[in-house]
Amino acid sequence: MVSNLDYMKLLIITQKVNQDDPILGFFHRWLVEFSKNSEKVTVICLEKGGYSLPYNVKVLSLGKENGANKMKYIFNFYKYIWQERKEYDRVFVHMNPIYVIVGGCFFEFFNKKTYLWYTHKTVDWKLKLAEKLVVKIFTASPESLRLETHKKVVTGHGIDIELFRPNLAIEKKNIFLTVGRISKTKNNIKMLSLLKQKPIFNLKIVGLPVTEKDKDYFKELKQVIVREDLEDRVEFVGGCSQEKLPLFYQESKVFLNFSETGSVDKAVLEALAVNIPTLTTNEAFAKDYPVYKNLDEALVSNKNTREFIKNSHSLSQLILKLKNKMS
């Protein structure tokens, strides 16, 4: 077992490694930061796409991008954790408790300390069982992990403040912006009422529906837009890579987040890092966050919200916290 954390050898298990993925592309930057704080990083992912990572990062895919079935996933998983067993001393599982469960006995037998990152309101049997097998569960906010456990460690989110930053050379437009999954929990329909209040503004929606319920809601949203005669004032951008996303924040005047998840939404933190006034009804931001509940106040805001993100939710700080807790 390595005693000096500067020489930590880490196995990371995650769903996807693809820097262009509109939902999970952010994790590519996590891997870059982990590489700066580890001797070696081995990544096992369900699916891989395009990536550009430092020399000390090795990516192994379970094969979804090649059409592998679940039996092949399991075979590859055990093959990789066995063949790489001398290349890691700690295990960091991102969001998927099932990997803790499937690999738990192996990791325990070979004395590989295991940690889980989890930010979701769901508390199911997989999370409860995984909790028994890990040293700690890291989460972004108290509301992001609703399982009562002494293993819970609140770290804040990880926003890449070098990517998400203001750009004074970009002229602000009369745009209300929202970013994230198109879903009933995001209350996209409710945002349309703001267009009635402010006729000179348009609404730009960056994101896609994911589940079948999301797709049904998307149809309903488009029907409401037609009924309210707002087709010319609402733009669906679709999915967007992390590299292209900052521009949407930089050109918009107000960011909207009407989520009902009760968890700290990463998109709100990205907006704050870019210094865009943010209007939200999400209860997770009720205290200690420089956001607004009143549109008119948001429109005249000149707060420097970027400093808040730098001090509380920067990616580099997050990875250092994770590293220091993995002892």
N, C-alpha and C positions, 0 to 999 in steps of 0.2 A: 504493500500500500504506500502510495506517495504521500509524504507528510507536508511537503511544501506546495501550496496551492498554485504557485507560479508555474509549476511543472505538471499541472493537472492534465490527465489524459481522459477525454470525455467522449462518451457515446451519447449521441442525441437521436431520439426517435421521434419522427414527425410525419405528418400526412403527405406533404408535398414539398419538393425543392424545385422552384421555378420562379425566377426573378420577374417574369412577365405575367404571372398569374394575378388577376384582378382582386382576388380575395386573400390568397396566402403568399403573395409575392413579398410581403413585408418580412417574412421569416428569413429570406436570403440575407438581409442586413443583420439579423440576429446572428447568423452563422459567421459573418465577417467579424462581428464584435467578439464572439466566443473564441474565434481563432487567435485574436490578439491577447487573450487571457489564458490560453492553454498551450501545452506542448503539442498536443495533437487532438483533432476533433474528427471522430468517425460518425457519419450520419447514415441512419437507416430510414428510408422514406417509403411510403406506399407507392409514390409516383414521382418521377423526375422529369423535368423539362430543361429549359435553358438555364445555365448558371455560370458564374465566373467567381470562383472562390480562391482564397490563398492556398499556398502550397501544402499547408499542414491540415487541410480539410479533405477528407475522403468521403464520397457520396456513393451509397449502395442502395439500389432500388429493389423493392419487393416485386416489381414488374407490372404494375397496373397499366403503364403506358404501352406495354407490349401485349396487352390482353390476357395476362395471367389470371387464373381463377383463384379462389380462396385457398384451396389446398396448396397451390404453388406459393401463395403468400406465406403460409405457415412454414412450409419447407424452407423457403429462402430466409425467413426470419431466424429460425433456429440455426441454419447454416452460418449466417452472418454473425450472430452473437457468439457462436462457438469459434469460428475461424479468426475472429478479431479479439478474442478474450484477453490476449496479452497487450492489446493496444488501447485499452481503456480501464480506468479504475473507478469511475463514477458514471451513472446513467441519468440522463435528463430526458424525461418524456414530455412532449409538448401536446397538451390538450386531450390525448386519447388514453384514458385509464386502462383500456383493454390490453395495451402493450405491457403495462405494469403487471397485469394478471398473467398474461401468457408467458412472460419472461421471468416472473417473480421467483420461482424456485431456483432457476439457473443463476440469477443474479445473487440470490441469498447464499447459495452453495459456494459460489466463487468470490464471495465477499465484495460484491460490487454495490456500493451504496447507491440507492435509487431515489430520484426526486421527480415530482410531477408538477407541471405548470397547468393550472386549470382556471378558466374564467368563463363560467356559464352558470345560469340559474338552476339548471337541471341537477338534481341529486338522485342518482339511480343506484342500482346494486353494483354496477361496475365501479363507480366512484367510491362507494362505501367499502368494497373489497380492496380496491387499490390503496385506500388510505391505510389499511392494515400492513401493507407491504412496503411502503415508502418511508424515508426518513423525515421528509417535509413535503408539504404541498404549497407551492408558491402561487400567489394570485395578485391581481392588479389593485383590488380595493376590497374592503370588508364585504361589500355586496356581491362581489364577483365569485365568491365561494360560499355557498349557503349550507355547507356541511359543518356541524359543530365538531371541532377537533383541535387538540393542542398542537397539532403539527402544522397548522395554518400559518403562513408567513406572508404578510402584505408588503409588496415591494413597489407598487406603482407600475404604470405601463412603460413601454419602451418606445419613445418617439424619436426618430432620427432627425434631430434638430438641424443637421447640416443639409438635409434634403428638404425638410419642411421649414422654410424660412421666408420672411417677407422679401418682396422684390419691388422696390420703389420705381423701377423703370417700367413696370406694367401698370397701365391705367386701369383704375377701378371702373367696373361697369355696373349698371343697375340690375344686378343679379342676386337673387336669393339662391343659395347653393345648399344641397344636401348630398351626402355621400354615404353609401352603405347599401346593404341588401334591400331590395324593394319587397316590403313585407308589411302585413297588418300591424305588427308590433312596432314598426317605424312610423306609423301614422302619416303616410305620404298624402293621403286625401285631405287630412286636416290642414296641410300646408297651403292648399289651394285658396283657403279663405284669405290669406295674406295678400294674394294677388288682387283680390277685390278691394282690399284696403289701400293698396299702393299700385294704382294703374300703370305707373311708369316702370314697374319692375317685372322681370321675367323670372321663372323658376328653372333651375338646371338640376337634373337628377343624375348623379353618377352612381351606377350600380345596376345589379341585375336581380331578378327573382331567382331563387335557388330551388325551393321545394315546390311540390304540386300546389300546396296551399298558397305559396307566394305567387305562383303563376295565375291562379284564380284571382288573387287580389290585384295583380297587375292589370288584368282584364277589366276589373271593376274600376280601377283608377283611371284607365283610359276612357272608359264610358262616362265617368263623372267629368273628365276634362272636356269631352265633346258636349255633354249636356250643359256645362257652364260656359261654353263658347271660349275656351282657353287654349285651343290647339296651337295658336300662334305664340303663346306665352309660356309654354312648358316644353323643355327640351330633354329628351331621354338620351344621355350620352352612352349608356351601356357600361360594360366593364372597362377598367382603366388600370394600367400598370402603375406601380409605385413611382417610377421615374417621371411619368407624365402627370401624375395627380396634383403635385403642388401648384401648377399653373391655374387649375380651377379655383383653388383657394385664393391665390394671389389676385385674380381678376374680379372676385366677387365682393360685394359690400356687406352681406350678412350671411352667416352660416346657420342653417336650421337643423335642429335635432329634436324630434317629438317622440323619441323612443319611449316605450313603456317597459323595457326590460329591467329597469332598476339597477343596471350595471354600468360602470364607467365605459362609455363608448369611445373607442380609440379615435374615431373620426373627429369627435369634438376636440380631443387633445391635439390632433394635427392642425385643426383650424386655429386653435389658440396659439400654437407654435408659429403660425404664419401671421398672427396679429389680426385675424379677422373677427369682428364682433360676433358673438355666438348667442343665438336665442334657443333655449332649450326648456322642455317641460319634464325632462328626465329627473326623477327624484334623487338619483345618485349624485347629481351636481348641485343639490340644494344648499350644501354647506361648503365653504372654503374654496369654491371655484369661481373665477372671474367671468361668469356668464350672465346672461340677461333673461328675464321672463317677460319683458316688455319690448315690443318691436321698436317703438319710437326712441327709447333709450339706446337700443343697440345701434340705431342708424346715426346717432350723434356721438357714439363712443370714440374715445381716443386713448383707451387703456393700453398699456404695454403688457399683453398677456403672455408674450413669449418668455419673459423672465420666469413666470410661474412654471411653465413647462420645463425650462432648463433646470430649475431647482428641484422639481418633483417627479418628472416623468421622462427624462432623457434616456435614450437607449444605452449610451455608454455607462451611465450611472446604474441602470437596471442590471446590466450584465455583470458589473462589479459586485453589486449586492448579491446576485445569484452565486457568483463564484465564492464570495466570502462566507456564504451560508452553507455551501457544500463542503462541510468539514467533517 
